[in-house]
């Protein structure tokens, strides 16, 4: 069954599943980045020179790979299609709202990840596409304002 022919009331459990997945992925990414930064700081000398560790180099590619795999599997199980149109913007634009959420705490990261993934997953249904993309744009704009407001 494709989402365009699915009943509108079937969207809510799927979007909530996507939001839960987004919250878990955002919290996990924040935790791994904090851990890799701590690990890198411990491995480097305190002289302030350039120090590149394996943990710091692999953090972003590892997070992106895990996120792509988890979203592909989760959205497949939830029946959210077309995954090719939903997953890339979810992953590629997510650092902006997540960075703004990370500045305020771990619960903000989870809520931002849930809102971001839920809004973009909702765009899979034609009936909600404009509302979902508008909400995603508002989240992105708010994150940019929070992040770069002086």
Rosetta blueprint (number, residue, H / E / L):
1 X L
2 X L
3 X L
4 X L
5 X L
6 X L
7 X L
8 X H
9 X H
10 X H
11 X H
12 X H
13 X H
14 X H
15 X H
16 X H
17 X H
18 X H
19 X H
20 X H
21 X H
22 X H
23 X H
24 X H
25 X H
26 X H
27 X H
28 X H
29 X H
30 X H
31 X H
32 X H
33 X H
34 X H
35 X H
36 X H
37 X H
38 X H
39 X H
40 X H
41 X H
42 X H
43 X H
44 X L
45 X L
46 X L
47 X L
48 X L
49 X L
50 X L
51 X L
52 X L
53 X L
54 X H
55 X H
56 X H
57 X H
58 X H
59 X H
60 X H
61 X H
62 X H
63 X H
64 X H
65 X H
66 X H
67 X H
68 X H
69 X H
70 X H
71 X H
72 X H
73 X H
74 X H
75 X H
76 X H
77 X H
78 X H
79 X L
80 X L
81 X L
82 X L
83 X H
84 X H
85 X H
86 X H
87 X H
88 X H
89 X H
90 X H
91 X H
92 X H
93 X H
94 X H
95 X H
96 X H
97 X H
98 X H
99 X H
100 X H
101 X H
102 X H
103 X L
104 X L
105 X L
106 X H
107 X H
108 X H
109 X H
110 X H
111 X H
112 X H
113 X H
114 X H
115 X H
116 X H
117 X H
118 X H
119 X H
120 X H
121 X H
122 X H
123 X L
124 X L
125 X L
126 X H
127 X H
128 X H
129 X H
130 X H
131 X H
132 X H
133 X H
134 X H
135 X H
136 X H
137 X H
138 X H
139 X H
140 X H
141 X H
142 X H
143 X H
144 X H
145 X H
146 X H
147 X H
148 X H
149 X L
150 X L
